Amino acid sequence: YCSREMVVEGAVRTKFVRFLADLGEEMVPTRFNYLRQDSPLTLAEGLEEYSASYPFLNTNDGSTEASAWFRRHDLTHVVFGTIPFEIRGETINDLWTIFGSDVTLKEYWQFFRVTNISYSTVIRSYDRKHGGRLGVYGAMLKQFPVGLMTIVRALKMKKKWPWHDSERYLHQALWQTREEFGIRVIKSVSNPR
């Protein structure tokens, strides 16, 4: 027996996977266990799964200042359960980091300076997928509802995620960490179950 929601969700998922395949992109893995609210993976295992799925990423081992900043950012993708390199996933992750972690806005902007990432480079990276700059901005506007949901969830957390000291949670199961902080993962639209 399949509910209407399951059928619709499956159809949307299938269209999305076909869309990526048509573009020749293989960036979005078909499954991430770290995205599950009740994931038994530790933060370290989730980071390993995340990193293995994007072989073009740097090692982000913390050996340089930029690498340390990228590692912290990647850890937030894992703990908040978001998919990178998608406007939706990055919107959720950035807002959750700003409102749900102890990093200041000034420090978060420093992330872009230290890593040499410019706003225009980020926007330009989505041009092809969204049919140009106007399509990118349209896709960004569509994230407004999920952005509000993210801010509300971030403000309802039991305590803020320790951006600068998250390594101490590497060996704790994600479900426990999320319970401890009051993190409720926002379902991804591209993580087939």
TAFEN-V961226 format. One line per field, one symbol per residue. ss: DSSP state (H for helix, E for strand, - for the rest). psi: psi as a letter, one per 20 degrees, with the letter a starting at -180 (. if undefined). burial: + if it has 9 or more other ideal C-beta (glycine too) atoms within 8 Angstrom, else -. A space follows every 10 residues. Layout:
ss = ???
psi = ???
burial = ???
//
This chain:
ss = ---HHHHHHH HHHHHHHHHH HHH------- --HHH----- -EHHHHHHHH HH-------- ----HHHHHH HHHHHHHHHH ------HHHH HHHHHHHHHH E---HHHHHH HHHH----HH HHHHH-HHHH --HHHHHHHH H--HHHHHHH HHHHH----- E-HHHHHHH- --EHHHHHHH H--------- ---
psi = pprghhgggh gggggggggg ghijpkhoqi pphiipgkpi qrhghghggg hhimiiqrhl jjhrgghggh ggghhhgghi lqprkqgggh gggghhggij rjprgghhhh ghghikpqgh ggghiigghj krgghghghg hiigghgggg gghghiqhrq pngikihijh jqqhhgghgh ikpopppqik np.
burial = ------+--+ -++--++--+ -------+-- -++++---+- +++-+++-++ +--+--+--+ -----+++++ ++++++++++ ++++-+++++ ++++++++++ +-+---++-+ ++-++----- -++--++--+ ----++-+++ --+--++-++ +-++--+--- +++--+--++ -++++-++-+ +++-++-+-+ +--
//
